[in-house]
Amino acid sequence: MANYSTNEFKSGLKIILDGDPYNIVENEFVKPGKGQAFNRVRVRNLKTGRTVEKTFKSGDTVEGADVHDTDMQYLYNDGEWWHFMDPASYEQMTADATVVGDAAKWIKDQDMCKVTLWNGVPLAVEPPNFVVLLITETDPGLKGDTSGGGGKPATLETGAVVRVPLFVQGGELVKVDTRTGEYVSRAKE
Amino acid sequence: MHEPTAVTDWPPSASLEAIRARAAMLAQIRGFFADAGVLEVETPIASRCAGSDPALDSLSTRWHGPGWGDGLPLYLHTSPEFPMKRLLAAGTGSIYQICKVFRDGERGRRHHLEFSLLEWYRPGWSYQDLMTEVAALIRLVLGRPDLPSERLSYRGLFRDRLGLDPWAAEPPQLAARAAAAGIGGVGALDLNRDGWLDLLLTHCLEPGLGRGGLTFLCDYPPSQAALARLRLDAVPVAERFEVYLDGVELANGFQELTDAAAQSARLHADLETRRRQGRERPPLDASFLAALGAGLPECAGVALGLDRLLMAALGVHEIDAVLAFPVERA
């Protein structure tokens, strides 16, 4: 992959630092009037998710990272591997629990996910922003019982547990915002 | 960089308030200098010569005219210093200039390749006297007559806040101090002593300067003298100052070096640094050196960034907010 010079730095650029792929979150040009110019960047490690600050001398170069996002359809998981397919090429690939991460709580067969690939290898999986899932288990929730202001817990078909309003019952479909893990509404399909 | 100006980029990036504030600021500055008896001058932006400072790169162009069929290479000035010193040597007395200057490779929240500089010179003044005048001008433009000001020494600042003597500390010690301060990526940085000092200054010290008032940072290491005179005390210093407000560098000033031989030596040393770094070595300004040889009066001079002064007056933090059309939409 090509190298980038600091004057090409900008948010969203993917680079390799200490062998790991990073995303530049923020790039600041720093220069005292008659002195050395620096680029002070905030970068997120795409493997660990951690954000750090690094300073580069202006003019230094870094290795670019072959990282890009692609839409893939989730097929199934066999307990160890999650299987995805590129709907355009029918190519399949697998990702383990670490790479799938939180997405495992929300995805069901045929959901389209955003998969981040590094050198063609899955690095992270992002579920759709909203999913519709079946409630497999929840208490009936007594009408008029407003003492538990936060609703009641409900277990979904994926195993995830979300808080739902008291009037929602087992066997119903609910729409969940995967970014917050919160119930949005009941759903039909 | 995105495509050259999209159809939606036609409006200015500065607000009408900022555009009007700039006009008011320029009028105030002209009034200030008229009252003080300082003459406004205009010197060329384009020159056959360019500065040699390794920290600054000039933009260049070509002019085709009589005798120059292939194009005369011209450089856009990074500051009007050299021609203004030629004017001083010709006997103008105190002069000021408001002009655009150009610097290659500089772009950020506080940097733009083209920016407005106010530069002025006071023959017969010390740089301490000039600092007083700089403070007065800034107070006028900001409308803050009671804005406090302090003067700190470069060496004192490093010793007090970082526990380092910038005159004595060597790169390994400076690097260790940078790492200890939490600056990321120190291990991969290849810097000389002044580079490490700049790293520590920008990352650790500048944010604390000019808080609640103006900070004049004075007496720089001799290696960072630029065109300032050296004072050979027990600990030699460059008679240079910088002005900070709210962590932002607004101006740079000197007790000007008037010794032609010493100035020539510095320019040649700069060119040698450029050669070692494999960078362009633009033609040296022989007219400037000749003017020094003819006699530049002892004087103090200062260059102040008008865009940043305007940003301070308006309370904004992005230079684009005070520029009518930054380069991305110019």
Interface residues (C-beta under 8 A of the other chain):
Chain A: N7 E28 F29 V30 K31 P32 G33 K34 G35 Q36 A37 F38 R40 V52 E53 K54 T55 F56 K57 S58 D60
Chain B: D53 A55 L56 G105 E106 R107 G108 R109 H111 G182 I183 G184 G185 V186 A188 L189 D190 L191 D194 G195 D198 L199 L201 T202 H203 E206 Q224 A226 E242 E249 N252
